[in-house]
Amino acid sequence: MEYSIWCFGIARDIVGAPRLLIQLDTSSSVADLKEKINRMYEGFGQLKTYRIAVNQNIADDQTILSAGDEIAIIPPVSGG
Amino acid sequence: MTNKSIYIKNESLSVDAAYQYILDERSGGNCIFVGSIRDLNMKKTVRSIDFDCYDAMALKEMHKIADELFSAYEITRILMHHRKGLVKIKDIAVIIAVSAIHRDAAFAACRTAIDALKKRVPIWKKEFYQDGHYWINSTP
């Protein structure tokens, strides 16, 4: 299944685009997504950390992704 | 009129407008925090800052913070406004304004709001220097 991932902050610079398309098996988890992202772009290994938001909520690694989910890479925030 | 004003926008923020919003006949204490862009960070001269933002999630989180503050403190109104896009030195990055019957709640809620915003709201700051740029907080 193909997922569209929104990239913000430094994630957009690492990917080089605001959106990333990733192929994952059906019933893949957030952990599977992060593993694939880390393999595709070594820049993510240099971040302090990053999280994944699913439908505008921070998701834990066990969360299973579904078709139509709004998914985003959330690097450490720095507003204010 | 609602009791909270929350937005993220790509144009100048106004402290006057924020104060006018929180003024309320029930309130005797008004606290306003204004975060502006400074010209020095980590011993480097900052030329400008670009704020990136996940608008939908950021607004949702800011509303959540405001609702938590209404539950935790006796406040009357709250305003949280944040800039996005390119900002210059001395520009306002963020305004938090809170009105309450008494000052203690206004001070406490204002402080809690800016701390929570900095920790939880998906907004990212890219600083530009003479010789490059840096996404704040992102790398060790």
Backbone of each chain as ProteinMPNN parsed JSONL, in Angstrom:
{"seq_chain_A": "MEYSIWCFGIARDIVGAPRLLIQLDTSSSVADLKEKINRMYEGFGQLKTYRIAVNQNIADDQTILSAGDEIAIIPPVSGG", "coords_chain_A": {"N_chain_A": [[0.852, -1.189, 0.0], [0.454, 2.281, -0.732], [1.624, 5.061, 1.018], [1.165, 8.473, 1.843], [3.295, 10.835, 3.105], [3.55, 13.63, 5.141], [6.052, 16.128, 5.371], [7.801, 18.067, 7.663], [9.627, 21.007, 8.835], [12.989, 20.237, 9.52], [12.745, 17.766, 8.386], [11.609, 18.146, 5.905], [13.717, 19.319, 4.558], [15.577, 17.207, 4.59], [14.292, 15.222, 3.082], [13.773, 16.663, 0.833], [11.447, 17.546, -0.211], [7.986, 18.483, 0.346], [6.344, 16.329, 0.684], [6.254, 12.809, 0.957], [6.247, 9.725, -0.7], [5.548, 6.476, 0.252], [5.95, 2.978, 0.039], [4.388, 0.413, 1.761], [3.771, -2.701, 3.467], [0.429, -4.021, 3.891], [-1.207, -3.367, 6.976], [1.059, -2.398, 8.25], [3.16, -0.952, 10.81], [3.773, 2.08, 12.773], [6.394, 1.847, 13.622], [7.448, 0.244, 11.574], [7.242, 2.03, 9.467], [9.009, 4.07, 10.286], [11.396, 2.677, 10.262], [11.692, 2.19, 7.556], [11.83, 4.804, 6.555], [14.206, 5.651, 7.792], [16.003, 3.977, 6.5], [15.804, 4.867, 3.889], [16.61, 7.548, 3.967], [19.455, 8.733, 5.227], [19.86, 11.008, 6.701], [17.944, 11.234, 8.698], [18.959, 9.76, 10.758], [20.679, 11.441, 11.956], [19.228, 13.188, 13.455], [18.087, 14.412, 16.692], [15.848, 13.107, 17.572], [12.737, 11.861, 16.238], [9.197, 12.025, 15.687], [6.134, 10.346, 14.751], [3.143, 11.552, 13.456], [-0.202, 10.571, 13.391], [-3.142, 11.163, 11.837], [-3.157, 13.707, 12.984], [-2.376, 13.318, 15.613], [0.171, 12.46, 17.941], [1.707, 9.389, 17.388], [2.256, 6.11, 18.778], [4.905, 3.607, 18.449], [3.657, 1.171, 17.969], [1.306, 1.646, 16.674], [-0.982, 0.869, 14.111], [-0.987, 1.468, 10.666], [-3.436, 2.83, 8.456], [-5.281, 2.822, 5.354], [-5.78, 6.016, 3.986], [-5.092, 7.405, 6.26], [-3.846, 10.417, 7.761], [-0.623, 11.221, 7.679], [2.373, 12.295, 9.265], [5.763, 13.444, 9.517], [7.317, 14.357, 12.448], [9.682, 16.324, 13.523], [11.83, 17.332, 16.362], [10.14, 19.898, 18.083], [10.102, 23.547, 17.848], [8.827, 25.982, 18.361], [7.629, 29.306, 19.312]], "CA_chain_A": [[0.0, 0.0, 0.0], [1.264, 3.5, -0.778], [1.253, 6.089, 1.997], [1.697, 9.806, 1.596], [3.764, 11.323, 4.402], [3.897, 15.047, 5.15], [7.36, 16.371, 5.985], [7.895, 19.434, 8.178], [10.897, 21.4, 9.436], [14.203, 19.648, 8.93], [12.364, 16.574, 7.604], [11.394, 18.587, 4.52], [15.049, 19.507, 3.956], [16.211, 15.898, 4.398], [13.595, 14.532, 1.988], [13.864, 17.522, -0.341], [10.083, 17.785, -0.704], [7.036, 18.527, 1.471], [5.566, 15.105, 0.78], [7.039, 11.622, 0.638], [5.379, 8.568, -0.947], [6.249, 5.275, 0.726], [5.242, 1.694, -0.1], [4.495, -0.455, 2.944], [2.8, -3.803, 3.472], [-0.817, -3.759, 4.616], [-1.073, -3.557, 8.433], [2.366, -1.969, 8.777], [3.059, -0.098, 11.993], [4.594, 3.283, 12.781], [7.795, 1.391, 13.713], [7.842, -0.19, 10.219], [7.389, 3.25, 8.661], [10.241, 4.756, 10.689], [12.531, 1.867, 9.799], [11.828, 2.427, 6.112], [12.29, 6.191, 6.372], [15.625, 5.704, 8.184], [16.8, 3.307, 5.469], [15.78, 5.668, 2.652], [17.287, 8.852, 4.159], [20.309, 8.615, 6.415], [19.777, 12.268, 7.454], [17.106, 11.082, 9.892], [19.796, 9.194, 11.812], [21.428, 12.528, 12.614], [18.333, 13.985, 14.3], [17.992, 14.011, 18.097], [14.75, 12.145, 17.557], [11.559, 12.39, 15.54], [7.995, 11.237, 15.95], [5.177, 10.263, 13.644], [1.76, 11.896, 13.804], [-1.227, 9.923, 12.572], [-4.399, 11.924, 11.985], [-2.878, 14.893, 13.823], [-2.008, 12.964, 16.989], [1.424, 11.71, 18.012], [1.385, 7.952, 17.442], [3.368, 5.288, 19.287], [5.475, 2.712, 17.433], [2.786, 0.017, 17.711], [0.109, 2.059, 15.924], [-1.085, 0.288, 12.772], [-1.404, 2.476, 9.688], [-4.569, 2.429, 7.617], [-5.455, 3.633, 4.142], [-6.474, 7.277, 4.241], [-4.541, 8.114, 7.423], [-3.007, 11.596, 7.519], [0.619, 10.861, 8.381], [3.387, 13.36, 9.166], [7.01, 13.311, 10.281], [7.38, 15.47, 13.405], [10.988, 16.489, 14.188], [11.676, 18.076, 17.627], [9.5, 21.188, 17.778], [10.872, 24.706, 18.327], [8.049, 27.214, 18.21], [7.71, 30.266, 20.407]], "C_chain_A": [[0.895, 1.249, 0.0], [0.72, 4.54, 0.221], [1.909, 7.409, 1.615], [2.042, 10.425, 2.954], [4.12, 12.801, 4.28], [5.205, 15.257, 5.909], [7.434, 17.837, 6.419], [9.291, 19.707, 8.738], [12.063, 20.74, 8.721], [13.885, 18.406, 8.099], [12.165, 16.946, 6.131], [12.743, 18.798, 3.818], [15.72, 18.161, 3.67], [15.607, 15.19, 3.191], [13.697, 15.341, 0.69], [12.505, 17.812, -0.96], [9.139, 17.822, 0.491], [6.257, 17.223, 1.659], [6.41, 13.929, 0.288], [6.059, 10.478, 0.404], [6.147, 7.308, -0.589], [5.36, 4.051, 0.56], [5.46, 0.871, 1.167], [3.474, -1.583, 2.82], [1.535, -3.372, 4.214], [-0.59, -4.095, 6.096], [0.323, -3.228, 8.958], [2.147, -1.0, 9.938], [3.901, 1.175, 11.799], [6.079, 2.899, 12.85], [8.305, 0.953, 12.333], [8.103, 1.03, 9.331], [8.714, 3.943, 8.997], [11.472, 3.996, 10.195], [12.781, 2.126, 8.309], [12.355, 3.839, 5.831], [13.79, 6.286, 6.675], [16.529, 5.038, 7.146], [16.895, 4.162, 4.202], [16.618, 6.945, 2.775], [18.145, 8.798, 5.407], [20.317, 9.883, 7.269], [18.941, 12.124, 8.718], [17.878, 10.491, 11.068], [20.56, 10.273, 12.569], [20.537, 13.414, 13.495], [18.396, 13.493, 15.739], [16.967, 12.89, 18.211], [13.718, 12.66, 16.565], [10.384, 11.474, 15.836], [7.108, 11.229, 14.709], [3.805, 10.661, 14.177], [0.831, 11.168, 12.834], [-2.544, 10.623, 12.873], [-4.28, 13.02, 13.052], [-2.698, 14.583, 15.302], [-0.687, 12.207, 16.946], [1.1, 10.236, 18.226], [2.554, 7.173, 18.03], [3.762, 4.269, 18.211], [4.543, 1.562, 17.049], [1.558, 0.365, 16.861], [0.13, 1.47, 14.504], [-1.646, 1.343, 11.812], [-2.539, 1.937, 8.829], [-4.641, 3.34, 6.399], [-6.206, 4.914, 4.516], [-5.988, 8.008, 5.471], [-3.761, 9.349, 6.967], [-1.754, 11.395, 8.355], [1.648, 11.972, 8.191], [4.609, 13.008, 10.001], [7.138, 14.562, 11.149], [8.774, 15.508, 14.048], [10.783, 17.235, 15.516], [11.166, 19.491, 17.344], [10.303, 22.351, 18.378], [10.121, 26.016, 18.088], [8.271, 28.152, 19.384], [8.821, 31.272, 20.216]], "O_chain_A": [[1.946, 1.275, 0.64], [-0.473, 4.843, 0.25], [3.042, 7.453, 1.134], [1.19, 10.525, 3.837], [4.905, 13.181, 3.412], [5.437, 14.645, 6.952], [7.16, 18.738, 5.626], [10.037, 18.786, 9.07], [12.12, 20.69, 7.493], [14.655, 18.032, 7.215], [12.502, 16.177, 5.231], [12.889, 18.494, 2.635], [16.357, 17.993, 2.63], [16.332, 14.624, 2.372], [13.706, 14.78, -0.405], [12.421, 18.27, -2.1], [9.45, 17.257, 1.54], [5.589, 17.037, 2.676], [7.174, 14.048, -0.669], [5.145, 10.27, 1.202], [7.261, 7.093, -1.066], [4.175, 4.076, 0.894], [6.597, 0.661, 1.588], [2.448, -1.439, 2.156], [1.569, -2.475, 5.056], [0.155, -5.023, 6.412], [0.722, -3.734, 10.007], [1.118, -0.332, 10.04], [4.626, 1.325, 10.815], [6.919, 3.54, 12.219], [9.442, 1.246, 11.963], [9.055, 1.057, 8.551], [9.45, 4.352, 8.1], [12.459, 4.596, 9.767], [13.922, 2.261, 7.867], [13.218, 4.032, 4.975], [14.547, 6.909, 5.931], [17.664, 5.463, 6.931], [17.926, 4.182, 3.529], [17.255, 7.372, 1.812], [17.625, 8.814, 6.523], [20.731, 9.847, 8.428], [19.192, 12.813, 9.706], [17.51, 10.688, 12.226], [21.029, 10.048, 13.685], [21.038, 14.29, 14.201], [18.709, 12.332, 15.998], [17.199, 11.87, 18.859], [13.825, 13.795, 16.1], [10.555, 10.307, 16.187], [7.307, 11.992, 13.764], [3.363, 10.171, 15.216], [1.054, 11.156, 11.623], [-2.997, 10.666, 14.017], [-5.165, 13.219, 13.883], [-2.846, 15.463, 16.15], [-0.446, 11.412, 16.038], [0.331, 9.875, 19.117], [3.712, 7.529, 17.811], [3.065, 4.089, 17.212], [4.625, 1.039, 15.937], [0.855, -0.527, 16.387], [1.132, 1.564, 13.796], [-2.637, 2.011, 12.105], [-2.595, 0.747, 8.518], [-4.139, 4.464, 6.406], [-7.166, 4.872, 5.286], [-6.423, 9.133, 5.719], [-3.103, 9.332, 5.927], [-1.809, 11.397, 9.585], [1.783, 12.524, 7.099], [4.507, 12.365, 11.046], [7.074, 15.685, 10.648], [9.019, 14.795, 15.021], [9.683, 17.723, 15.777], [11.692, 20.191, 16.479], [11.087, 22.155, 19.306], [10.701, 27.018, 17.672], [9.001, 27.838, 20.324], [9.013, 32.148, 21.059]]}, "seq_chain_B": "MTNKSIYIKNESLSVDAAYQYILDERSGGNCIFVGSIRDLNMKKTVRSIDFDCYDAMALKEMHKIADELFSAYEITRILMHHRKGLVKIKDIAVIIAVSAIHRDAAFAACRTAIDALKKRVPIWKKEFYQDGHYWINSTP", "coords_chain_B": {"N_chain_B": [[-19.034, 36.564, 21.262], [-16.188, 34.484, 21.462], [-14.254, 32.843, 24.077], [-11.657, 32.318, 23.534], [-8.879, 32.995, 21.43], [-7.238, 31.845, 18.751], [-4.666, 31.542, 16.542], [-2.516, 31.026, 13.645], [-0.428, 32.81, 11.642], [0.727, 34.339, 8.576], [1.582, 36.984, 8.786], [2.244, 40.217, 10.368], [2.008, 40.264, 13.964], [-0.188, 41.676, 16.392], [0.181, 43.386, 19.387], [-1.5, 45.255, 20.541], [-3.996, 44.567, 19.473], [-4.223, 42.078, 20.633], [-4.406, 42.719, 23.341], [-6.79, 44.181, 23.341], [-8.507, 42.123, 22.699], [-8.45, 40.421, 24.972], [-9.41, 42.024, 26.987], [-11.874, 42.39, 29.419], [-14.89, 42.846, 31.138], [-15.147, 41.438, 33.496], [-12.637, 40.952, 34.388], [-9.632, 41.646, 36.239], [-6.977, 41.287, 36.07], [-4.486, 41.214, 33.673], [-2.372, 39.495, 31.548], [0.347, 39.552, 29.383], [2.429, 37.842, 27.202], [5.127, 38.354, 25.062], [6.915, 37.036, 22.505], [9.847, 37.714, 20.818], [12.018, 38.097, 17.933], [15.405, 37.548, 18.378], [18.799, 38.787, 17.902], [20.989, 37.208, 18.337], [22.137, 33.937, 18.761], [23.368, 31.027, 20.211], [25.942, 32.094, 20.057], [26.009, 33.068, 17.496], [25.335, 35.39, 14.881], [22.096, 36.148, 14.159], [20.188, 36.427, 11.233], [17.66, 36.19, 10.13], [14.536, 34.395, 10.581], [12.829, 31.42, 9.732], [9.666, 30.203, 10.121], [8.277, 27.068, 10.144], [5.309, 25.125, 9.879], [2.868, 22.795, 10.976], [-0.031, 23.291, 10.242], [-2.79, 22.397, 10.756], [-2.567, 20.466, 12.814], [-1.143, 21.923, 14.687], [-2.881, 24.033, 15.373], [-4.936, 22.55, 16.486], [-3.632, 21.485, 18.723], [-3.004, 23.824, 20.101], [-5.557, 24.753, 20.737], [-6.255, 22.697, 22.454], [-4.434, 23.105, 24.553], [-5.325, 25.618, 25.448], [-7.891, 24.931, 26.341], [-7.215, 23.204, 28.432], [-6.072, 25.056, 30.142], [-8.249, 26.645, 30.832], [-9.549, 24.817, 32.406], [-7.721, 24.443, 34.455], [-7.13, 26.925, 35.634], [-8.563, 29.947, 36.989], [-9.487, 31.675, 34.642], [-10.419, 34.245, 32.276], [-10.295, 34.984, 29.545], [-8.351, 33.814, 26.751], [-5.609, 34.189, 24.552], [-3.746, 32.99, 21.856], [-1.386, 33.554, 19.593], [0.565, 32.872, 16.762], [3.362, 33.387, 14.638], [4.057, 32.492, 11.188], [6.254, 31.522, 8.492], [8.707, 33.76, 6.987], [10.527, 35.735, 9.248], [11.816, 38.772, 10.707], [14.563, 40.229, 12.612], [13.581, 41.437, 15.776], [10.912, 41.265, 15.081], [7.65, 40.113, 16.051], [7.225, 36.879, 17.263], [5.482, 35.307, 18.696], [2.465, 35.678, 20.572], [1.092, 35.485, 23.745], [-1.751, 35.929, 25.554], [-3.571, 36.553, 28.46], [-6.493, 36.923, 30.376], [-7.821, 37.424, 33.648], [-9.728, 37.142, 36.702], [-8.159, 37.751, 38.903], [-4.634, 38.603, 39.339], [-2.806, 36.469, 39.855], [-3.724, 34.071, 38.664], [-3.707, 34.881, 36.012], [-0.973, 35.381, 35.482], [0.114, 32.787, 35.982], [-1.275, 31.112, 34.174], [-0.51, 32.229, 31.762], [2.24, 31.765, 31.702], [2.256, 28.957, 31.792], [1.001, 28.44, 29.379], [2.797, 29.397, 27.348], [5.007, 27.801, 27.849], [3.926, 25.245, 27.363], [3.219, 25.518, 24.689], [5.744, 25.774, 23.459], [6.732, 23.273, 23.907], [4.904, 21.404, 22.903], [3.546, 22.127, 20.498], [3.416, 21.671, 17.001], [5.553, 23.397, 15.488], [8.263, 24.787, 13.738], [11.529, 26.172, 13.861], [13.737, 27.784, 11.782], [16.866, 29.042, 11.76], [18.645, 31.654, 10.175], [21.962, 32.437, 9.349], [24.903, 34.465, 8.725], [26.588, 32.619, 7.533], [25.164, 30.301, 6.894], [22.554, 27.998, 7.964], [20.254, 26.755, 10.543], [18.175, 24.286, 11.899], [16.477, 24.751, 14.729], [16.864, 22.861, 17.697], [16.767, 20.418, 16.339], [19.008, 18.786, 15.681], [21.742, 17.187, 17.48]], "CA_chain_B": [[-17.564, 36.475, 21.251], [-15.683, 33.31, 22.176], [-13.298, 33.231, 25.107], [-10.267, 32.041, 23.13], [-8.508, 33.41, 20.077], [-6.054, 31.047, 18.444], [-4.332, 31.409, 15.124], [-1.14, 31.036, 13.146], [-0.573, 33.511, 10.373], [1.928, 34.754, 7.868], [1.675, 38.445, 8.783], [2.61, 40.761, 11.673], [1.085, 40.078, 15.089], [-0.415, 42.947, 17.072], [-0.013, 43.339, 20.84], [-2.695, 46.069, 20.829], [-5.187, 43.771, 19.162], [-4.284, 41.004, 21.638], [-4.901, 43.311, 24.587], [-8.213, 44.491, 23.137], [-9.274, 40.869, 22.71], [-8.609, 39.801, 26.301], [-10.098, 42.931, 27.918], [-13.186, 41.835, 29.769], [-15.356, 43.574, 32.329], [-15.025, 40.598, 34.701], [-11.224, 40.692, 34.705], [-8.81, 42.716, 36.794], [-5.566, 40.986, 35.811], [-4.23, 40.866, 32.267], [-0.949, 39.187, 31.39], [0.691, 39.347, 27.968], [3.808, 37.469, 26.891], [5.455, 38.575, 23.657], [8.207, 36.467, 22.111], [10.314, 38.379, 19.591], [13.215, 37.487, 17.322], [16.642, 38.223, 18.811], [19.808, 38.736, 16.84], [22.128, 36.358, 18.68], [21.798, 32.628, 19.325], [24.524, 30.13, 20.191], [27.086, 32.922, 19.667], [25.972, 33.389, 16.067], [24.43, 36.488, 14.54], [20.922, 35.672, 13.423], [19.714, 37.43, 10.266], [16.196, 36.046, 10.038], [14.042, 33.075, 10.987], [11.685, 30.923, 8.965], [8.854, 29.277, 10.911], [7.463, 26.095, 9.418], [4.206, 24.801, 10.769], [1.85, 21.819, 10.565], [-1.131, 24.154, 10.688], [-3.982, 21.737, 11.315], [-2.243, 19.838, 14.102], [-0.704, 22.98, 15.609], [-4.073, 24.726, 15.878], [-5.648, 21.592, 17.347], [-2.879, 21.392, 19.975], [-3.15, 25.114, 20.8], [-6.91, 24.75, 21.333], [-6.209, 21.752, 23.575], [-3.727, 23.79, 25.648], [-6.222, 26.66, 25.971], [-8.963, 24.262, 27.101], [-6.612, 22.727, 29.691], [-5.857, 26.211, 31.016], [-9.549, 27.03, 31.388], [-9.877, 23.856, 33.481], [-6.751, 24.509, 35.555], [-7.035, 28.251, 36.256], [-9.756, 30.794, 36.866], [-9.185, 32.725, 33.672], [-11.599, 34.735, 31.561], [-10.035, 34.848, 28.105], [-6.961, 33.508, 26.391], [-5.253, 34.404, 23.146], [-2.446, 32.432, 21.466], [-1.141, 33.85, 18.182], [1.946, 32.544, 16.374], [3.749, 33.706, 13.255], [4.754, 31.502, 10.373], [6.966, 32.147, 7.377], [9.97, 34.452, 7.25], [10.423, 36.876, 10.165], [13.071, 39.503, 10.866], [14.953, 40.581, 13.977], [12.628, 42.286, 16.508], [9.514, 40.916, 14.775], [6.999, 39.281, 17.067], [7.036, 35.484, 16.856], [4.343, 34.715, 19.393], [1.816, 36.438, 21.654], [0.164, 34.774, 24.631], [-2.414, 36.93, 26.399], [-4.563, 35.911, 29.332], [-7.136, 37.775, 31.374], [-8.385, 36.671, 34.769], [-10.283, 38.03, 37.725], [-7.007, 38.211, 39.688], [-3.379, 38.496, 38.586], [-2.088, 35.206, 40.035], [-4.162, 33.116, 37.628], [-3.287, 35.388, 34.699], [0.472, 35.102, 35.352], [0.371, 31.343, 35.943], [-1.79, 30.53, 32.934], [0.301, 32.752, 30.652], [3.505, 31.024, 31.747], [1.986, 27.565, 31.414], [0.648, 28.401, 27.952], [3.969, 29.522, 26.466], [5.832, 26.596, 28.039], [3.272, 24.125, 26.675], [3.324, 25.754, 23.243], [7.115, 25.484, 23.026], [7.001, 21.845, 24.061], [3.943, 20.492, 22.263], [2.904, 22.539, 19.242], [4.32, 21.398, 15.879], [6.077, 24.565, 14.774], [9.721, 24.62, 13.678], [12.236, 27.43, 13.655], [15.011, 27.656, 11.058], [17.599, 30.308, 11.87], [19.602, 31.938, 9.101], [23.135, 33.211, 9.764], [25.752, 34.915, 7.611], [27.264, 31.498, 6.872], [24.377, 29.069, 6.839], [21.279, 27.976, 8.693], [20.138, 25.659, 11.503], [16.841, 24.008, 12.443], [16.643, 24.739, 16.184], [16.454, 21.648, 18.435], [16.632, 19.193, 15.548], [20.178, 17.913, 15.726], [22.47, 17.387, 18.75]], "C_chain_B": [[-17.108, 35.23, 22.029], [-14.674, 33.768, 23.228], [-11.868, 32.817, 24.779], [-10.054, 32.461, 21.682], [-7.196, 32.72, 19.743], [-5.819, 31.059, 16.95], [-2.844, 31.467, 14.857], [-1.219, 31.758, 11.82], [0.743, 34.073, 9.857], [1.979, 36.276, 7.74], [1.897, 38.938, 10.214], [1.543, 40.508, 12.73], [0.982, 41.398, 15.849], [-0.682, 42.757, 18.568], [-1.267, 44.132, 21.222], [-3.966, 45.253, 20.604], [-5.36, 42.653, 20.192], [-4.869, 41.542, 22.937], [-6.392, 43.622, 24.478], [-9.054, 43.218, 23.227], [-9.51, 40.359, 24.13], [-9.319, 40.706, 27.307], [-11.524, 42.456, 28.16], [-13.634, 42.484, 31.069], [-15.232, 42.764, 33.619], [-13.59, 40.527, 35.216], [-10.49, 41.909, 35.247], [-7.333, 42.486, 36.554], [-5.382, 40.534, 34.377], [-2.738, 40.644, 32.093], [-0.666, 38.882, 29.921], [2.168, 38.973, 27.855], [4.021, 37.68, 25.401], [6.838, 37.998, 23.389], [8.637, 37.126, 20.813], [11.628, 37.748, 19.131], [14.453, 38.262, 17.756], [17.763, 37.959, 17.807], [21.006, 37.851, 17.155], [21.638, 35.049, 19.275], [23.011, 31.724, 19.162], [25.764, 30.846, 19.622], [27.127, 33.245, 18.167], [24.994, 34.525, 15.823], [23.311, 35.971, 13.662], [20.451, 36.782, 12.487], [18.193, 37.39, 10.11], [15.822, 34.632, 10.47], [12.874, 32.702, 10.085], [10.936, 29.924, 9.85], [8.071, 28.365, 9.971], [6.419, 25.572, 10.398], [3.292, 23.747, 10.154], [0.528, 22.419, 11.063], [-2.266, 23.414, 11.397], [-3.699, 21.152, 12.692], [-1.847, 20.886, 15.137], [-1.912, 23.698, 16.208], [-4.847, 23.837, 16.84], [-4.968, 21.531, 18.724], [-3.01, 22.688, 20.783], [-4.54, 25.221, 21.447], [-6.946, 23.841, 22.567], [-5.549, 22.411, 24.792], [-4.641, 24.833, 26.282], [-7.331, 26.025, 26.822], [-8.441, 23.741, 28.445], [-6.446, 23.886, 30.68], [-7.17, 26.705, 31.623], [-9.956, 26.085, 32.518], [-8.982, 24.067, 34.702], [-6.752, 25.836, 36.311], [-8.35, 29.009, 36.086], [-9.451, 31.953, 35.933], [-10.44, 33.066, 32.867], [-11.446, 34.551, 30.049], [-8.579, 34.484, 27.878], [-6.766, 33.71, 24.893], [-3.871, 33.788, 22.925], [-2.29, 32.669, 19.963], [0.324, 33.564, 17.857], [2.177, 32.902, 14.917], [4.166, 32.452, 12.518], [5.409, 32.227, 9.213], [8.2, 32.892, 7.856], [9.758, 35.662, 8.16], [11.81, 37.484, 10.385], [13.36, 39.761, 12.348], [13.962, 41.624, 14.533], [11.162, 42.035, 16.137], [8.949, 40.057, 15.912], [6.76, 37.877, 16.512], [5.764, 34.902, 17.453], [3.776, 35.701, 20.412], [0.917, 35.48, 22.418], [-0.458, 35.85, 25.514], [-3.54, 36.249, 27.169], [-5.188, 36.965, 30.236], [-7.796, 36.89, 32.419], [-8.944, 37.667, 35.78], [-9.131, 38.62, 38.533], [-5.694, 37.881, 38.972], [-2.689, 37.139, 38.712], [-2.436, 34.205, 38.932], [-3.693, 33.575, 36.25], [-1.8, 35.095, 34.458], [0.718, 33.606, 35.145], [-0.09, 30.732, 34.623], [-0.961, 30.98, 31.739], [1.615, 31.98, 30.558], [3.314, 29.574, 31.287], [1.712, 27.461, 29.914], [1.89, 28.48, 27.06], [4.881, 28.304, 26.619], [5.245, 25.404, 27.284], [3.382, 24.29, 25.162], [4.709, 25.354, 22.734], [7.416, 23.987, 23.035], [6.137, 20.976, 23.142], [3.484, 20.859, 20.861], [3.874, 22.356, 18.06], [4.606, 22.617, 15.001], [7.596, 24.435, 14.84], [10.385, 25.914, 13.235], [13.564, 27.168, 12.947], [15.698, 29.013, 11.125], [18.587, 30.447, 10.713], [20.714, 32.84, 9.632], [23.867, 33.684, 8.504], [26.254, 33.709, 6.8], [26.444, 30.209, 6.901], [23.08, 29.161, 7.603], [21.231, 26.765, 9.617], [18.688, 25.511, 11.954], [16.996, 23.822, 13.946], [16.09, 23.446, 16.781], [16.565, 20.344, 17.662], [17.805, 18.23, 15.67], [20.97, 18.19, 17.012], [23.478, 18.532, 18.662]], "O_chain_B": [[-17.597, 34.966, 23.127], [-14.288, 34.936, 23.264], [-10.972, 32.94, 25.614], [-10.93, 32.303, 20.831], [-6.169, 32.977, 20.372], [-6.677, 30.633, 16.177], [-2.04, 31.884, 15.691], [-1.998, 31.365, 10.951], [1.714, 34.251, 10.592], [2.375, 36.798, 6.698], [1.756, 38.169, 11.165], [0.345, 40.531, 12.447], [1.955, 42.148, 15.937], [-1.624, 42.073, 18.967], [-2.008, 43.732, 22.12], [-4.88, 45.25, 21.428], [-6.479, 42.318, 20.58], [-5.72, 40.904, 23.558], [-7.161, 43.361, 25.404], [-10.165, 43.229, 23.758], [-10.61, 39.92, 24.466], [-9.778, 40.24, 28.35], [-12.27, 42.163, 27.226], [-12.838, 42.649, 31.993], [-15.215, 43.332, 34.71], [-13.351, 40.094, 36.343], [-10.688, 43.036, 34.793], [-6.516, 43.374, 36.799], [-6.032, 39.595, 33.918], [-1.931, 41.503, 32.448], [-1.345, 38.065, 29.298], [3.043, 39.688, 28.344], [3.213, 37.249, 24.578], [7.821, 38.433, 23.989], [7.902, 37.11, 19.826], [12.253, 36.971, 19.853], [14.55, 39.47, 17.539], [17.69, 37.045, 16.986], [21.933, 37.745, 16.352], [20.816, 35.049, 20.191], [23.608, 31.668, 18.087], [26.519, 30.286, 18.827], [28.165, 33.648, 17.642], [23.955, 34.615, 16.476], [23.537, 35.433, 12.578], [20.329, 37.937, 12.895], [17.537, 38.424, 9.977], [16.688, 33.787, 10.695], [12.048, 33.54, 9.723], [11.504, 28.919, 10.278], [7.309, 28.825, 9.121], [6.636, 25.581, 11.61], [2.98, 23.797, 8.964], [0.044, 22.097, 12.148], [-2.649, 23.774, 12.511], [-4.488, 21.318, 13.622], [-2.173, 20.758, 16.317], [-1.958, 23.942, 17.414], [-5.348, 24.294, 17.868], [-5.639, 21.525, 19.756], [-3.113, 22.649, 22.009], [-4.675, 25.719, 22.565], [-7.572, 24.161, 23.577], [-6.04, 22.293, 25.915], [-4.726, 24.926, 27.506], [-7.662, 26.529, 27.895], [-9.128, 23.823, 29.462], [-6.649, 23.729, 31.884], [-7.208, 27.13, 32.778], [-10.621, 26.494, 33.47], [-9.421, 23.895, 35.839], [-6.414, 25.875, 37.494], [-9.131, 28.747, 35.171], [-9.191, 33.072, 36.376], [-11.385, 32.281, 32.79], [-12.337, 34.037, 29.373], [-7.702, 34.794, 28.683], [-7.655, 33.432, 24.087], [-2.943, 34.027, 23.697], [-2.987, 32.051, 19.159], [1.218, 33.97, 18.6], [1.295, 32.738, 14.074], [4.577, 31.467, 13.13], [5.149, 33.408, 8.979], [8.677, 32.69, 8.973], [8.914, 36.513, 7.882], [12.831, 36.807, 10.265], [12.512, 39.539, 13.212], [13.569, 42.561, 13.837], [10.263, 42.539, 16.811], [9.683, 39.374, 16.626], [6.175, 37.705, 15.442], [5.061, 34.116, 16.818], [4.517, 36.461, 21.036], [0.1, 34.765, 21.838], [0.267, 36.608, 26.159], [-4.337, 35.489, 26.619], [-4.483, 37.803, 30.798], [-8.258, 35.785, 32.136], [-8.67, 38.865, 35.719], [-9.108, 39.818, 38.818], [-5.645, 37.0, 38.114], [-2.043, 36.698, 37.762], [-1.555, 33.577, 38.345], [-3.324, 32.751, 35.414], [-1.413, 34.627, 33.387], [1.447, 33.213, 34.235], [0.623, 29.927, 34.024], [-0.735, 30.206, 30.809], [2.045, 31.593, 29.471], [4.102, 29.042, 30.504], [2.139, 26.508, 29.262], [2.015, 27.705, 26.111], [5.459, 27.83, 25.642], [5.974, 24.646, 26.644], [3.609, 23.319, 24.44], [4.834, 24.683, 21.709], [8.248, 23.502, 22.267], [6.587, 19.936, 22.662], [3.069, 19.981, 20.105], [5.012, 22.824, 18.11], [4.0, 22.829, 13.951], [8.15, 24.027, 15.861], [9.888, 26.639, 12.373], [14.409, 26.425, 13.447], [15.183, 30.007, 10.614], [19.266, 29.495, 10.329], [20.458, 33.86, 10.271], [23.495, 33.345, 7.381], [26.337, 33.755, 5.573], [27.021, 29.121, 6.929], [22.567, 30.249, 7.862], [22.053, 25.856, 9.502], [18.049, 26.489, 12.344], [17.587, 22.837, 14.389], [15.001, 22.995, 16.425], [16.469, 19.269, 18.253], [17.622, 17.015, 15.751], [20.888, 19.284, 17.57], [24.166, 18.825, 19.639]]}, "name": "protein", "num_of_chains": 2, "seq": "MEYSIWCFGIARDIVGAPRLLIQLDTSSSVADLKEKINRMYEGFGQLKTYRIAVNQNIADDQTILSAGDEIAIIPPVSGGMTNKSIYIKNESLSVDAAYQYILDERSGGNCIFVGSIRDLNMKKTVRSIDFDCYDAMALKEMHKIADELFSAYEITRILMHHRKGLVKIKDIAVIIAVSAIHRDAAFAACRTAIDALKKRVPIWKKEFYQDGHYWINSTP"}
